[in-house]
Amino acid sequence: MKDNIIREKSLFFRLNSLVLGGELQLGKLGFGATIEQGYSKIDSDLLGTSKRTRLAYAYPLSSKFFLSIHLPGTDIMSFVIRPYYSFQWTQALELDAVANFLAALSTPGIKEKFGQIGISFCFFNGQQRDR
């Protein structure tokens, strides 16, 4: 490994959202949707300092659609499983500066919209009303 050069670089990601949504529950099953105003940013350390420099940021508008499975609970707690799909409507995150920072092969116009598939687990205090 004499000829290999090893470099270490740090990136800091921040993904925030302000969410408004609704859900319709029919018995133990339900479905819902949200609209979200997000804030995404990627920072890196400045060499020799504790400060960070911003490499990329965006304020995307996105939505999430989900199903919900309500499991019966006790007097103390109830439980819901929510598989979901989330996607961005607007403003992809511009990643050219991140690629340059990582010394990757530069391709101009690298943009990314973050779609997500996942499962949320929700715990509620007390037993939820049985419909």
C-alpha positions in Angstrom: 0.0 0.0 0.0 2.9 2.4 -0.5 1.5 4.0 -3.6 -2.1 4.4 -2.3 -3.2 7.8 -0.9 -5.8 7.8 1.8 -7.9 10.8 2.4 -10.6 11.4 5.0 -13.3 14.0 4.5 -16.4 14.7 6.6 -19.8 15.7 5.4 -22.7 16.9 7.6 -26.3 16.4 6.4 -29.4 18.2 7.7 -32.9 17.3 6.6 -35.8 19.2 8.3 -39.5 19.3 7.4 -42.6 21.2 8.4 -45.6 18.9 7.8 -49.3 19.2 7.4 -51.3 16.0 6.8 -54.5 14.1 7.3 -55.6 10.5 7.8 -58.8 8.6 7.4 -59.2 5.6 9.6 -61.8 2.9 8.8 -61.7 0.3 11.5 -58.2 -1.0 11.9 -57.0 0.2 8.5 -56.5 3.8 7.4 -54.7 5.9 4.8 -53.4 9.4 4.7 -51.3 12.0 3.0 -49.0 14.9 3.9 -47.6 18.0 2.3 -44.1 19.0 3.6 -41.9 22.1 3.3 -38.4 20.8 3.7 -34.9 22.1 4.3 -31.9 20.1 3.1 -28.3 21.1 3.4 -24.9 19.5 3.2 -21.9 21.1 4.9 -18.2 20.3 5.2 -15.5 21.2 7.7 -13.1 24.0 6.9 -9.5 22.8 7.3 -8.0 23.8 10.6 -11.1 25.4 12.0 -14.3 24.4 13.8 -16.4 26.2 11.2 -18.4 24.6 8.4 -18.9 25.6 4.8 -22.2 25.0 3.0 -21.8 22.9 -0.1 -25.5 22.4 -1.1 -28.9 23.4 0.2 -32.5 23.4 -1.0 -36.1 24.1 0.2 -38.1 21.3 -1.5 -41.9 20.8 -1.4 -42.7 17.1 -1.0 -45.6 14.8 -0.2 -45.9 11.5 1.7 -48.7 8.9 1.1 -49.2 6.1 3.7 -51.4 3.2 4.8 -51.9 2.7 8.5 -52.6 -0.5 10.4 -53.9 0.1 13.9 -53.2 -2.6 16.3 -55.3 -2.9 19.5 -53.7 -1.6 22.6 -54.0 -1.7 26.3 -55.1 1.0 28.7 -51.5 2.3 28.6 -50.4 2.2 25.0 -51.6 1.6 21.4 -49.5 0.9 18.3 -49.8 1.8 14.5 -47.7 0.6 11.6 -47.5 3.0 8.6 -45.8 1.9 5.4 -45.2 5.1 3.3 -43.8 6.5 0.0 -42.4 10.1 0.0 -41.3 12.1 -3.0 -40.3 15.7 -3.8 -42.3 17.9 -6.1 -39.9 20.8 -6.5 -36.3 21.9 -6.2 -33.7 19.1 -6.6 -30.6 19.4 -4.4 -27.6 20.7 -6.5 -24.7 18.4 -5.8 -21.9 19.8 -8.0 -20.0 21.4 -5.1 -20.3 18.2 -3.1 -18.8 16.2 -6.0 -15.9 18.7 -6.3 -15.3 18.5 -2.6 -15.0 14.7 -2.7 -12.8 15.0 -5.8 -15.1 12.7 -7.7 -15.4 12.7 -11.4 -17.2 15.9 -12.1 -20.3 15.9 -14.2 -21.9 19.3 -14.4 -25.5 19.6 -13.3 -25.7 16.8 -10.7 -29.1 17.2 -9.0 -30.9 14.8 -6.7 -34.5 14.5 -5.5 -34.8 12.2 -2.5 -37.7 9.7 -2.7 -38.2 7.5 0.3 -39.9 4.2 0.9 -40.2 3.2 4.6 -42.2 2.2 7.6 -43.2 4.4 10.5 -44.0 2.9 13.9 -46.3 5.1 16.1 -46.9 4.6 19.8 -49.9 6.3 21.3 -50.6 6.9 25.0 -53.6 5.0 26.2 -56.0 2.9 24.2 -57.3 4.5 21.0 -61.1 4.5 20.3 -62.2 1.2 18.7 -64.3 1.9 15.6 
